[in-house]
Amino acid sequence: MHDGLTLRLMQDGPIPLDVQLTVARNQTLALVGASGAGKTTVLRAIAGLYKPDTGHITVGGESWLDTALGVNLAPQHRRVGFVFQSYGLFPHLTAVGNIREAMRDQPAAERAARAGALLDRVHLDGLGNRFPDQLSGGQQQRVALARALAREPKLLLLDEPFSAVDQPTRRALHALLAEIRAVSPMPVIIVSHDVENAARSADRLCLISAGRSIETGSAKTLLGDPASLLALWTA
């Protein structure tokens, strides 16, 4: 039994999909391709926010989607951490409050202690009482990441984490993702059109074009192949 993620998604439209992925435990895969290639749709399908016509998604041996058998777990029943491109923080809640929202099924005292520990883990100690508009973009991203981890996910999804932050913040994010992988050996999927930064954090790249997974391999293999590069930039 595969203890990571296995996925097969297919449909003709309205968003064409023909995607097959395998991500092992403690492995990071980056979905790369041009805007509109279908990368975020794949993340949304994994999280249960979008249902494809045909396919299956299995994480840690648990079936989250199997259209042939009528299986389609609701988003709240999928142990997935999702960091959205826009971060999706609640503006009326503090950093700690946003993290605690992901643990509403736990006792209040445990939620408070765990939220504080997660802020420490993403290096935001002392900023827990700040509201999102009092935080920089990179700090908001870290709060969103802490909130995703608060669900104790079996799988972590990050949508365009390098697109709206400056270079020092990108470097800090690479280091933070490495720290998280060291202590939480779960599959991680990053969606990015920034191939260079995606390759820095990912073990493998998967080229997505027009909703299809074209090729998967190491960054060195794909970025050293002129045909792959042409497909990427003309996707």
C-alpha positions as CSV (number, residue, x, y, z in Angstrom):
1,M,0.0,0.0,0.0
2,H,1.4,3.4,-1.0
3,D,1.7,5.6,2.1
4,G,1.9,8.9,0.2
5,L,-0.4,10.3,-2.5
6,T,-1.7,8.6,-5.6
7,L,-3.9,10.5,-8.0
8,R,-5.6,10.1,-11.4
9,L,-8.0,12.8,-12.6
10,M,-9.8,12.8,-16.0
11,Q,-12.4,14.9,-17.6
12,D,-13.1,16.6,-21.0
13,G,-14.3,19.9,-19.6
14,P,-15.2,22.6,-18.6
15,I,-11.7,22.4,-17.3
16,P,-9.8,19.6,-19.2
17,L,-7.9,17.2,-17.0
18,D,-5.7,14.3,-17.7
19,V,-3.4,14.1,-14.7
20,Q,-1.6,11.3,-13.0
21,L,0.6,11.9,-9.9
22,T,2.4,9.8,-7.3
23,V,4.1,11.6,-4.3
24,A,5.8,9.5,-1.7
25,R,5.9,10.2,2.0
26,N,8.5,12.9,2.8
27,Q,8.7,13.9,-0.8
28,T,7.9,17.3,-2.4
29,L,6.5,17.6,-5.9
30,A,6.1,20.9,-7.7
31,L,3.5,21.3,-10.4
32,V,4.9,23.7,-12.9
33,G,3.3,25.3,-16.0
34,A,1.9,28.5,-17.4
35,S,-1.1,30.3,-15.8
36,G,-4.3,28.5,-16.7
37,A,-2.6,25.2,-17.2
38,G,-4.8,23.5,-14.5
39,K,-2.3,23.4,-11.6
40,T,-4.6,25.0,-9.0
41,T,-7.5,22.9,-10.2
42,V,-5.5,19.8,-9.2
43,L,-4.9,21.2,-5.7
44,R,-8.6,22.1,-5.3
45,A,-9.5,18.5,-6.4
46,I,-7.1,17.0,-3.8
47,A,-8.6,19.3,-1.1
48,G,-12.2,18.3,-2.0
49,L,-13.0,21.8,-3.3
50,Y,-13.5,20.6,-6.8
51,K,-14.9,17.3,-8.1
52,P,-13.6,16.0,-11.4
53,D,-15.8,13.8,-13.6
54,T,-13.6,10.7,-13.2
55,G,-10.7,9.8,-11.0
56,H,-9.4,8.6,-7.7
57,I,-7.3,10.2,-4.9
58,T,-5.7,8.1,-2.2
59,V,-3.6,9.5,0.6
60,G,-1.8,7.4,3.2
61,G,-3.9,4.4,2.1
62,E,-7.2,6.2,2.6
63,S,-9.5,6.8,-0.3
64,W,-10.5,10.5,-0.6
65,L,-12.1,10.2,-4.0
66,D,-13.1,7.3,-6.1
67,T,-15.7,8.2,-8.7
68,A,-16.2,4.6,-9.7
69,L,-17.2,3.6,-6.2
70,G,-19.0,6.9,-5.3
71,V,-16.4,7.9,-2.8
72,N,-16.0,11.7,-2.3
73,L,-14.9,12.8,1.2
74,A,-16.0,16.3,2.1
75,P,-13.2,18.9,2.5
76,Q,-13.5,18.9,6.3
77,H,-12.9,15.1,6.4
78,R,-9.7,15.3,4.3
79,R,-6.7,15.8,6.5
80,V,-5.1,18.3,4.2
81,G,-3.2,21.5,4.9
82,F,-3.9,24.1,2.1
83,V,-2.0,27.4,1.9
84,F,-3.8,29.5,-0.6
85,Q,-2.1,32.0,-2.9
86,S,-4.1,34.8,-1.2
87,Y,-3.4,33.2,2.2
88,G,-7.1,33.3,3.1
89,L,-6.6,34.7,6.6
90,F,-9.6,35.9,8.5
91,P,-9.1,39.7,8.7
92,H,-11.0,40.0,12.0
93,L,-8.9,37.4,13.8
94,T,-5.4,37.7,15.1
95,A,-2.6,35.4,14.0
96,V,-3.3,33.1,16.9
97,G,-7.0,33.3,16.3
98,N,-6.6,32.3,12.7
99,I,-4.5,29.3,13.7
100,R,-7.0,28.3,16.4
101,E,-9.8,28.2,13.8
102,A,-8.2,25.1,12.3
103,M,-8.5,23.3,15.7
104,R,-12.1,24.0,16.6
105,D,-12.6,20.3,17.4
106,Q,-10.0,20.5,20.2
107,P,-10.4,21.8,23.8
108,A,-9.8,25.6,24.1
109,A,-6.7,25.2,26.4
110,E,-5.1,22.8,23.9
111,R,-5.9,25.0,21.0
112,A,-4.2,28.0,22.7
113,A,-1.1,26.1,23.6
114,R,-0.8,24.5,20.1
115,A,-1.4,27.7,18.3
116,G,1.5,29.3,20.2
117,A,3.8,26.4,19.5
118,L,3.0,26.6,15.8
119,L,3.7,30.3,15.7
120,D,7.1,29.5,17.2
121,R,7.6,26.8,14.6
122,V,7.2,29.3,11.7
123,H,9.3,31.8,13.5
124,L,6.6,34.3,14.4
125,D,7.0,34.2,18.2
126,G,5.6,37.5,19.7
127,L,3.4,38.3,16.8
128,G,0.4,36.2,17.8
129,N,-1.8,39.2,18.7
130,R,-1.4,41.0,15.5
131,F,-4.1,41.1,12.8
132,P,-3.3,40.2,9.2
133,D,-3.2,43.9,8.1
134,Q,-0.5,44.4,10.7
135,L,1.7,41.7,9.2
136,S,3.9,41.7,6.1
137,G,3.1,39.5,3.2
138,G,5.7,37.0,4.3
139,Q,4.4,37.0,7.8
140,Q,0.9,36.4,6.6
141,Q,2.1,33.5,4.6
142,R,3.7,32.0,7.7
143,V,0.5,32.3,9.6
144,A,-1.4,30.6,6.8
145,L,1.3,27.8,6.9
146,A,0.9,27.4,10.6
147,R,-2.8,27.2,10.3
148,A,-2.4,24.5,7.6
149,L,-0.1,22.5,9.9
150,A,-2.6,22.9,12.8
151,R,-4.8,20.4,11.1
152,E,-2.0,17.8,11.5
153,P,-2.4,17.1,7.8
154,K,-1.5,13.9,5.9
155,L,-0.7,16.1,2.9
156,L,0.4,19.8,2.5
157,L,-0.6,21.9,-0.5
158,L,0.9,25.3,-1.3
159,D,-0.5,27.4,-4.2
160,E,2.0,29.8,-5.7
161,P,4.0,30.4,-2.5
162,F,6.8,32.2,-4.3
163,S,4.7,34.6,-6.4
164,A,3.9,37.5,-4.1
165,V,7.0,37.7,-1.9
166,D,10.4,39.2,-2.3
167,Q,13.6,37.3,-2.7
168,P,14.7,37.3,1.0
169,T,11.2,36.0,2.0
170,R,11.5,33.3,-0.7
171,R,14.8,32.2,0.8
172,A,13.3,32.1,4.3
173,L,10.4,30.0,2.9
174,H,12.8,27.5,1.4
175,A,14.5,27.1,4.7
176,L,11.2,26.8,6.6
177,L,9.8,24.2,4.2
178,A,13.0,22.2,4.8
179,E,12.5,22.4,8.6
180,I,8.9,21.3,8.3
181,R,9.9,18.3,6.1
182,A,12.5,17.3,8.7
183,V,9.9,16.9,11.4
184,S,6.7,16.2,9.4
185,P,7.4,13.5,6.8
186,M,4.3,14.0,4.7
187,P,3.9,14.5,1.0
188,V,4.0,18.2,-0.1
189,I,2.7,19.6,-3.4
190,I,3.7,23.0,-4.6
191,V,2.0,24.8,-7.5
192,S,4.3,27.3,-9.2
193,H,5.0,29.0,-12.5
194,D,8.4,30.0,-10.9
195,V,10.4,27.0,-12.0
196,E,13.7,28.0,-10.4
197,N,12.2,28.5,-6.9
198,A,10.0,25.4,-7.3
199,A,13.1,23.4,-8.1
200,R,14.8,24.6,-5.0
201,S,12.2,23.1,-2.7
202,A,11.0,20.1,-4.7
203,D,12.4,16.7,-5.2
204,R,10.6,16.3,-8.5
205,L,8.8,18.5,-11.0
206,C,5.7,17.7,-12.9
207,L,5.0,19.7,-16.1
208,I,1.3,20.5,-16.5
209,S,0.0,21.8,-19.8
210,A,-3.6,22.3,-20.8
211,G,-4.7,20.2,-17.8
212,R,-2.4,17.3,-18.7
213,S,0.6,16.0,-16.8
214,I,3.1,15.9,-19.6
215,E,6.3,14.8,-17.8
216,T,7.6,14.2,-14.3
217,G,11.2,14.0,-13.2
218,S,14.0,15.6,-11.3
219,A,14.6,19.3,-11.7
220,K,18.0,18.5,-13.3
221,T,16.3,16.1,-15.8
222,L,13.5,18.4,-16.9
223,L,15.4,21.6,-16.9
224,G,18.1,20.0,-18.9
225,D,15.7,18.8,-21.6
226,P,15.1,21.4,-24.4
227,A,11.8,19.6,-25.3
228,S,10.5,20.0,-21.7
229,L,11.5,23.6,-21.5
230,L,9.8,24.3,-24.8
231,A,6.6,22.6,-23.5
232,L,6.8,24.6,-20.3
233,W,7.1,28.0,-21.9
234,T,4.6,27.4,-24.6
235,A,2.0,25.7,-22.4
